[in-house]
Amino acid sequence: MQKKKGQEMNEDNVKCAHACRNTCAMLSQALREETDMVRFYEVLKAECDYPDVHSMLQELIEARSRSVLMINQKLNELRARAEILDGVISSFDSEGGSH
């Protein structure tokens, strides 16, 4: 399979660092990609005056927007979990220093 020049999204360049702490680099990249696709479909929809294509593009926009929301919610959960863990760890650290 030949890669097209400028092609950003493919299986070969999706690598997990496995070192995420309060965010996920892969989910952050997915969020950027999905957001870009929403914008792309919005531009197409603004230019299109064919009703069937217009409604299909609206469906794509709505589906991608749901994906953006889902990814964003997961990233927020990861950040909140990391903050809680940081708080627990720091409470143990401060207890250890007072004894």
Backbone as CSV, one residue per row, in Angstrom:
resi,resn,N_x,N_y,N_z,CA_x,CA_y,CA_z,C_x,C_y,C_z
1,MET,0.846,-1.192,0.000,0.000,0.000,0.000,0.880,1.240,0.000
2,GLN,0.656,2.127,-0.925,1.454,3.325,-1.054,0.808,4.470,-0.288
3,LYS,1.630,5.201,0.480,1.121,6.336,1.242,1.058,7.564,0.357
4,LYS,0.014,8.331,0.529,-0.113,9.583,-0.197,0.665,10.655,0.545
5,LYS,1.243,11.560,-0.208,1.973,12.667,0.399,1.010,13.506,1.230
6,GLY,1.405,13.805,2.466,0.573,14.612,3.344,-0.445,13.799,4.135
7,GLN,-0.501,12.496,3.904,-1.460,11.661,4.634,-0.988,11.531,6.068
8,GLU,-1.825,11.949,7.007,-1.433,11.955,8.403,-1.937,10.742,9.161
9,MET,-3.140,10.313,8.881,-3.757,9.291,9.695,-3.659,7.931,9.018
10,ASN,-2.862,7.041,9.609,-2.821,5.647,9.184,-2.312,4.805,10.340
11,GLU,-2.384,3.500,10.191,-2.025,2.597,11.280,-0.549,2.700,11.646
12,ASP,0.303,3.013,10.686,1.743,3.031,10.928,2.187,4.165,11.844
13,ASN,1.463,5.291,11.846,1.905,6.401,12.683,1.069,6.552,13.948
14,VAL,0.303,5.530,14.300,-0.452,5.548,15.544,0.286,4.660,16.527
15,LYS,1.010,5.285,17.432,1.798,4.561,18.422,1.458,5.093,19.806
16,CYS,1.209,4.180,20.715,0.918,4.571,22.092,2.227,4.640,22.865
17,ALA,2.426,5.728,23.593,3.642,5.902,24.385,3.590,5.076,25.668
18,HIS,2.402,4.661,26.085,2.196,3.879,27.306,2.762,4.583,28.532
19,ALA,2.897,5.896,28.460,3.448,6.656,29.579,2.507,7.778,29.991
20,CYS,1.262,7.658,29.633,0.300,8.705,29.938,0.069,8.764,31.445
21,ARG,-0.074,9.960,31.929,-0.328,10.119,33.346,-1.679,10.792,33.559
22,ASN,-1.831,11.989,33.072,-3.102,12.683,33.267,-3.827,12.958,31.957
23,THR,-3.306,12.424,30.873,-3.966,12.551,29.577,-3.480,11.413,28.691
24,CYS,-4.095,11.252,27.583,-3.706,10.196,26.648,-3.363,10.860,25.326
25,ALA,-2.132,10.703,24.905,-1.688,11.326,23.656,-2.487,10.808,22.464
26,MET,-2.813,9.532,22.483,-3.560,8.963,21.362,-4.981,9.525,21.313
27,LEU,-5.628,9.638,22.480,-6.973,10.224,22.487,-6.923,11.697,22.111
28,SER,-5.876,12.388,22.528,-5.729,13.799,22.143,-5.593,13.938,20.642
29,GLN,-4.834,13.034,20.026,-4.692,13.041,18.566,-6.024,12.703,17.903
30,ALA,-6.731,11.726,18.451,-8.041,11.361,17.903,-8.991,12.544,17.987
31,LEU,-8.933,13.290,19.088,-9.779,14.475,19.246,-9.471,15.507,18.167
32,ARG,-8.196,15.735,17.905,-7.812,16.683,16.843,-8.317,16.210,15.482
33,GLU,-8.147,14.921,15.196,-8.576,14.376,13.906,-10.090,14.496,13.727
34,GLU,-10.843,14.121,14.748,-12.306,14.180,14.661,-12.778,15.629,14.526
35,THR,-12.158,16.532,15.271,-12.517,17.951,15.189,-12.239,18.493,13.790
36,ASP,-11.099,18.105,13.229,-10.770,18.513,11.855,-11.805,17.988,10.861
37,MET,-12.264,16.759,11.065,-13.262,16.192,10.153,-14.599,16.921,10.273
38,VAL,-14.977,17.303,11.481,-16.219,18.076,11.657,-16.113,19.374,10.865
39,ARG,-14.984,20.065,11.011,-14.786,21.329,10.275,-14.819,21.101,8.766
40,PHE,-14.170,20.022,8.320,-14.136,19.707,6.901,-15.544,19.476,6.361
41,TYR,-16.336,18.667,7.068,-17.705,18.405,6.628,-18.564,19.662,6.682
42,GLU,-18.307,20.545,7.646,-19.063,21.798,7.719,-18.774,22.679,6.510
43,VAL,-17.520,22.701,6.082,-17.152,23.479,4.893,-17.841,22.892,3.658
44,LEU,-17.802,21.562,3.537,-18.469,20.926,2.403,-19.965,21.225,2.408
45,LYS,-20.570,21.137,3.576,-22.016,21.374,3.692,-22.365,22.814,3.318
46,ALA,-21.512,23.754,3.715,-21.766,25.158,3.392,-21.700,25.400,1.884
47,GLU,-20.895,24.626,1.193,-20.743,24.787,-0.250,-21.772,23.999,-1.055
48,CYS,-22.334,22.980,-0.448,-23.205,22.067,-1.176,-24.656,22.561,-1.172
49,ASP,-25.293,22.481,-2.321,-26.711,22.847,-2.363,-27.590,21.688,-2.824
50,TYR,-27.011,20.493,-2.914,-27.775,19.312,-3.298,-28.384,18.712,-2.027
51,PRO,-29.711,18.656,-1.918,-30.366,18.274,-0.659,-29.928,16.931,-0.070
52,ASP,-29.795,15.899,-0.898,-29.414,14.591,-0.370,-28.001,14.601,0.206
53,VAL,-27.094,15.249,-0.497,-25.711,15.337,-0.017,-25.663,16.225,1.223
54,HIS,-26.411,17.304,1.204,-26.468,18.223,2.341,-26.916,17.491,3.605
55,SER,-27.948,16.676,3.505,-28.447,15.951,4.678,-27.468,14.851,5.107
56,MET,-26.799,14.209,4.150,-25.796,13.209,4.501,-24.630,13.843,5.245
57,LEU,-24.191,15.008,4.770,-23.107,15.718,5.441,-23.515,16.132,6.854
58,GLN,-24.771,16.529,7.028,-25.255,16.874,8.362,-25.188,15.663,9.289
59,GLU,-25.552,14.499,8.771,-25.456,13.270,9.575,-24.010,12.975,9.954
60,LEU,-23.097,13.167,9.015,-21.679,12.951,9.301,-21.182,13.936,10.355
61,ILE,-21.602,15.184,10.244,-21.225,16.203,11.232,-21.716,15.798,12.618
62,GLU,-22.956,15.355,12.694,-23.516,14.966,13.987,-22.800,13.750,14.568
63,ALA,-22.484,12.772,13.728,-21.782,11.572,14.201,-20.389,11.924,14.698
64,ARG,-19.666,12.722,13.930,-18.310,13.121,14.336,-18.358,13.999,15.576
65,SER,-19.381,14.830,15.696,-19.512,15.679,16.884,-19.746,14.824,18.128
66,ARG,-20.514,13.750,17.976,-20.700,12.826,19.104,-19.369,12.178,19.481
67,SER,-18.565,11.844,18.494,-17.243,11.267,18.760,-16.354,12.257,19.488
68,VAL,-16.386,13.513,19.059,-15.601,14.552,19.722,-16.016,14.651,21.188
69,LEU,-17.300,14.658,21.437,-17.805,14.745,22.804,-17.365,13.534,23.633
70,MET,-17.473,12.346,23.070,-17.098,11.125,23.785,-15.602,11.126,24.137
71,ILE,-14.774,11.499,23.186,-13.330,11.537,23.418,-12.997,12.589,24.474
72,ASN,-13.624,13.740,24.364,-13.378,14.818,25.325,-13.783,14.388,26.734
73,GLN,-14.912,13.705,26.855,-15.346,13.215,28.160,-14.342,12.233,28.744
74,LYS,-13.815,11.342,27.929,-12.832,10.367,28.414,-11.549,11.063,28.846
75,LEU,-11.104,12.058,28.078,-9.911,12.808,28.465,-10.130,13.526,29.798
76,ASN,-11.321,14.089,29.989,-11.632,14.743,31.263,-11.634,13.745,32.412
77,GLU,-12.159,12.543,32.175,-12.134,11.497,33.204,-10.696,11.135,33.576
78,LEU,-9.841,11.000,32.573,-8.441,10.659,32.834,-7.759,11.747,33.650
79,ARG,-8.024,13.007,33.316,-7.425,14.114,34.065,-7.916,14.129,35.505
80,ALA,-9.222,13.921,35.683,-9.789,13.918,37.038,-9.213,12.767,37.855
81,ARG,-9.107,11.601,37.261,-8.537,10.444,37.960,-7.094,10.705,38.369
82,ALA,-6.317,11.316,37.470,-4.918,11.628,37.780,-4.825,12.627,38.933
83,GLU,-5.729,13.626,38.948,-5.726,14.601,40.042,-6.046,13.936,41.375
84,ILE,-6.993,13.013,41.372,-7.346,12.294,42.597,-6.151,11.464,43.070
85,LEU,-5.524,10.739,42.144,-4.356,9.935,42.507,-3.217,10.802,43.020
86,ASP,-3.004,11.952,42.403,-1.971,12.881,42.881,-2.276,13.332,44.300
87,GLY,-3.551,13.595,44.579,-3.948,14.009,45.918,-3.715,12.907,46.939
88,VAL,-4.045,11.680,46.586,-3.823,10.545,47.493,-2.326,10.355,47.740
89,ILE,-1.546,10.399,46.679,-0.097,10.215,46.817,0.497,11.331,47.666
90,SER,0.089,12.565,47.420,0.654,13.673,48.193,0.226,13.601,49.661
91,SER,-0.950,13.063,49.952,-1.369,12.919,51.342,-0.498,11.885,52.055
92,PHE,-0.088,10.832,51.376,0.822,9.852,51.966,2.205,10.449,52.150
93,ASP,2.634,11.258,51.176,3.939,11.893,51.278,4.006,12.837,52.473
94,SER,2.948,13.608,52.695,2.953,14.556,53.813,2.840,13.841,55.147
95,GLU,2.130,12.697,55.202,2.045,11.914,56.424,3.395,11.297,56.772
96,GLY,4.088,10.822,55.765,5.385,10.184,55.983,6.399,11.153,56.518
97,GLY,6.321,12.419,56.134,7.278,13.412,56.586,7.006,13.908,57.980
98,SER,5.787,13.700,58.515,5.443,14.238,59.834,5.746,13.257,60.953
99,HIS,6.086,11.996,60.617,6.365,11.014,61.657,7.788,11.012,62.027
